[in-house]
Amino acid sequence: MDSSDTHNRRAQRDDFVVGDWTVTPSRNALSRGDDEVRVEPRVMDVLVCLADRPGEPVSKGELIERVWKNRYVTDDVLTVTIYALRKSLRDDARRPRYVETVSRRGYRLLAAVRAAGPATEQSDANSRTGLGDEHRRAPAWPMLAGAGTLGLALLVVGAIWALRAVPHRRHVPPAEAHEAYVKGRYFLDQRSIRGWQQALQQFERAVALDPQDPAAHAALADTYSAMSDFGVASPAMMRPRAMQAAQRALDLDSRSAEGHEALGRAQFLFDWDFAAAERSLTRAIRHDPDYMPAYQAMAWLKSARGRHAEAIAAARRALQLDPVNLARYTELAWVLSLGGRHTDALQEVDRALQLNPRSIEAHLMKGWASELAGQPDAAFAAYRDAARVAGASEAVMQRLDAVYQTEGLPGYYRGWIKRRDGTMPMSDTSLAQLYVRVGELNQAIESLERAYQKREGALAWVNVEPGFQPLRSDARFQKIAAAVGRRD
């Protein structure tokens, strides 16, 4: 069966019901009452394969063979597809109702499967009108005496309709726009200048293809916030763009989880308005309990407020929702380290390196966490690995070794300060951390003052960053720290 066979099979497959969802393979659509979700074709292909054998494990190899025939893909591609399927079905991998992972065997569809027939269509119609049992009892109303009684009965039915919550119909973008959005999210997590440029291109394309999609506008806002946070672009330039894009998302849909998340992220990083940011992020999670970026931003916010247990819980939830993304592991390691749980942080970094041993970010995070844990040799070894992965020559590696042997980690950090050339994003807040590590405390304060004047997002953590401990008795530092935390 080649890919065209798979497509034809999907297009010709009759509608069916799995659990409480009606599946329309020809439209790549799942519907439940007023809730309709459009999925990627491969996601639908996997669901159709699982539905062919409900209750039975289907191996990873068989799924890859049937869905991606004649194309080389890894298990990670299938894992991402299963994740997307679970998200569309509102399923939970920990307590699955639809798709169960069968250890070392594959996946199994737990919910019952049946053909979609007239009974299903009637039931769906009842759900869409919001009448349910009241609708099925409607023939009894004419039996009541008198037209006045019948009129009262109709008023009662009308009241039941009015009092029921109107289901939220999410915007469904066309496939090409959604593809651009997904690619943009991937590039956004690369955390490099090129990655942010590619993310902007994809999100701008998604907006051009579907200007009514709130998620695409919110993603633009997240990109502007990230570029400012990492020191790639000025907050003065990025803040109005981020706020405008987030507000546009909410204008299109006031219940958009993406819009509330983007607004909360911007309120946190640009305005250091922790209370307003938490309200926005809480709304995002309430509107979509499975929207990963909301938990990511909440973890950052909670860590900046010193609520480390809550930050760790939010970061773990983000990882659970996005388990094949290396950035989620390093983010969890980061909030664990800020909370003083260095051993746990290093375990998460090791898990990240299992996913990608050539991740520069993961090696750098391992160095930082090792240093906080009081392990300078392990920290340098991790930094050395980062340089090797980045392509450092043998001569450079030898110089690094010589510097560490004679000057320790401060010598290594001095090299970072000297080598700032624009290829590696660095905010003034990050530069201040390096100055502290080399013992140049006055330069550190001056860097923080510049960061404050520019309103750098990274400064949000000034009150909890352990590296700033040597500065906390300085009145200039205290002034900055108080100003950043004034709205907490």
Secondary structure, DSSP 8 states (H G I E B T S, - for coil): --HHHHHHHHHH---EEETTEEEEGGGTEEEETTEEEE--HHHHHHHHHHHHSTTS-EEHHHHHHHHSTTS---HHHHHHHHHHHHHHTT--SSS-SSEEEETTTEEEE-S-EEE--HHHHHHHHHHHHT-THHHHTGGGGGGSSSHHHHHHHHHHHHHHHHHS----------HHHHHHHHHHHHHHTT-SHHHHHHHHHHHHHHHHH-TT-HHHHHHHHHHHHHHHHTTSS-HHHHHHHHHHHHHHHHHH-TT-HHHHHHHHHHHHHTT--HHHHHHHHHHHHHH-TT-HHHHHHHHHHHHHTT-HHHHHHHHHHHHHHSTT-HHHHHHHHHHHHHTT-HHHHHHHHHHHHHH-TT-HHHHHHHHHHHHHTT-HHHHHHHHHHHHHHTT--HHHHHHHHHHHHHHHHHHHHHHHHHT--SSS---HHHHHHHHHHTT-HHHHHHHHHHHHHHT-GGGGGTTT-GGGGGGTTSHHHHHHHHHHTTT-
